[in-house]
Every structure is written in structure tokens, then in C-alpha cells.
């Protein structure tokens, strides 16, 4: 299976990212920015680690990068 390139973090622009299973889960996968801690959307996959890993990357790469991502308090 072809390895998919990860887009930079939309919050801090870091390229230090990892895709893995969600802690404590055997079916949910996500991408995490190791610089700022941002988490990508969850991807659910029961049968294949590779499919889960790549599915999480695809969701991360589809994230909206056009807004300014500022939280107002």
C-alpha cells in the first residue's frame, strides 16, 4: 500500500506528525501533531491497521486550512 504524505498541522504548521490508534482503542485511528497536540478526526477501522492508519491520514489531509483557526474566549 502506498504511503500517503501528511499535510502540515493547520494550527502550528509543524510537519512533526504521527498517525496511530487512539490510546485505549483497537479500532479508532487519528493523526496527532507532536508539536502543539492537535488531533485530527477519528477514523474507524476494525480489520486492518494499514487501512486505519491511511484512513486517518486522508481525513487529516482533508481538514479545512482556509480559516484562521482562532479560538475566541
N, C-alpha and C positions, 0 to 999 in steps of 0.2 A: 504494500500500500504506500502511495506517495506521501511524503511528509509535507504538511501544509505550513507555510510561513505565517507567523503571528504578526498582526499589526501592532504598532506601539500602543502603550497604555494611553487611553484618551484623557486621562486626568493628569499624569505627570510626564507623559511622552517617553517613559522608560521602555527599553526593549528587554529588560530582565524579567521574563515571564515564565510561568510553568503551567502545564496542563496536567491535571491528575484527578483522581477520585476525591470526592468530598470526604473530609475526615469523618470516620464512623459509618460510611456508606459503602455498599458494594455495587451500587447502580447509578449514582449521580456523579457527573463529572463537571469540572469547571476550569477556567483559566484564572490564575491569580498573578497580579503584579507584585513582585517581591520587593519593589521599592516603596510603593505607597499603600499596598494591601488591598487594592481594588479587586473585586471579584466579578467575573463575567457571569452571564446567565447559566443556569444549570441545564445540563443535557442528560437525559435519562436513557440508559442502555443496560439491559440485563445480561446479554450474552457475550459481548466481545469488548475487551479492554481497548483494543485499537479503534473500534467504532466509537466508543465513548470518548476517547481521547480526541479523535479527529472531529467528532460532532461538537465538542466543547470549543475547539479552535474555530470551527466555522461560525458558531454563534458569537464568539468574541470578535471575529473579523467583521461581522455584520452590525456591530454596535454603532449607534449614532455618534459621529465625530464632528457634526456641524454645529452643535450647540456649545455654549461656553462651560457647561457642567459646574456651575457655581451654585452652592447651597446657600439659601438665604435663611437667616435665623431671626 
